[in-house]
Amino acid sequence: MFKIPKHQVAGHQAIDGNLGPLVDDSGRFYKPLQDDERGTTELAFYQSFSSKLPHHIRGFFPVFYGTQLVEASDGSGLHPHLVLQDITSNHLNPSILDVKIGSRTWYPEASEDYIQKVLEGDRLTTTVTLGFRISGLQIYESKESGYWKPARKEVKSFSADDVRLVLRKFVSLNLEPEPDCCFASTIYGGCSGILEQLLELKAWFEDQTVYHFHSCSLLLLFDKESVLNGRTVPFKVKLIDFAHTVEAKGVIDHNFLGGLCSFIKFVSEVLTDFKVPTIEARFN
């Protein structure tokens, strides 16, 4: 029983007869394999990455289950799909941020026409100025209000101040008129929080010379209701989208590392630049 993902916030979507990913009820995500070098590159990455990465870093990547011929969402018949871990499964109302990392999202082997096209898009977002951009998001507000999920056109127009506001809203119980940031110390802070996970990734990227991750995204996810109810649910940080990942040839990926450091700075600001009440203080 394949379904359109309920919680996809960026990328190609299986709506209006378009080719896009599907999910099933067993916690698996089916991503259509692109039929050019991008598909070949991403498949090769998934087939080899686990043997090239240290054990403590593998958890930042979705589990790869192989490939499978699946009826395409656009009705074009059987199409090869990557079978991956559905990161959002077991989350009822997840808040999600998709953050594309790097001030340059094109890859060195790309054609000049492609580079100019992508560079133009990068300049219209915060990619060049900040070293990252938010590609998509949804933030769960409440049972009554549902999700705050800005349209893609709005997300593309985000400024640095908009990014700061989104990062505050992401860890807030009340988003308006001003985000209260009451989940910040729980979600961003702590020994297992998102900031600590980002710092662990940073430490690896400061040394790793295996891959260069062009146009790759960080996916941040947590379930607000689980936190409110005191359930132990991990705050996930995952790397996704590897169609432009190439061999590093012994060179540090400064493009990704620089963007990651910039994003870490923005997340850290939420904890340090504001008087952030904890969720415990709010409800005790």
Secondary structure, 3 states (H helix, E strand, C coil): CCECCCCCCCCCCCCCCCCCCEECCCCEEEEECCCCHHHHHHHHHHHHHHHHCCHHHHCCCCCEEEEEEEECCCCCCEEEEEEEECCCCCCCCEEEEEEEECCCCCCCCCCHHHHHHHHHHHHCCCHHHHCEEEEEEEEEEECCCEEECCCHHHHHCCCHHHHHHHHHHCCCCCCCCCCCCCCHHHHCCCCCCHHHHHHHHHHHHCCCCCEEECCCEEEEEEEHHHHHCCCCCCCEEEEECCCCEEECCCCCCHHHHHHHHHHHHHHHHHHHCCCCCCHHHHHC
